[in-house]
Amino acid sequence: MSFKVFVSYSSKDEMSINPFLESLKSISGLSCYFFKETKEIAKDTRGDILANIRDSDCFLLFNSRNTLRSRYVQNEIGAAIGLDKQVIVCRLDETKPKGMLEAFNYLNFYDPRGCRRELDRLVAWIQEKIAHQQARVPVKSPTEESFDWVSFLLLVGIIVGSLYLISRVAKKG
């Protein structure tokens, strides 16, 4: 099980966010969804994006003046808030989050003096979430066997049904 982050950004900011994405990709136990690397030809893009927001543990927004102009990003923000996702806003420029995001705290990635510190804070937060998630999931060793009740009940049903049919045939014959 991995901690899933949906990354939302304007395609115009792609070059600006690449260093941050490379740092995130290096985190063990983290799975990132961002459109450029995960889009597939002939796939329902809107449905794919919504499904990935729904399946994510966190919504990471790279905010900029381009973000405010992108209706796709604005739709993603609305979906994340509507699905009650944890939202983290990273400012790429001096543009402050607007609308539904005005009340959110944010990380300043545009200030070169504090950018590394802010990225370290984000990475530490994600690593803490991954550790917490892994602590909650019991890890089974390969030698440990678990009982599959569904298969067992299905097998019992087949046996009972077979015995019933055999008894019906025996009564007729």
PyMOL commands that set and color helices and strands:
alter all, ss='L'
color gray80, all
select helices_A, chain A and resi 11-25+35-38+45-55+65-69+71-82+99-101+115-136+149-172
alter helices_A, ss='H'
color red, helices_A
select strands_A, chain A and resi 3-8+30-33+58-63+86-91+106-108
alter strands_A, ss='S'
color yellow, strands_A
deselect
rebuild
show_as cartoon
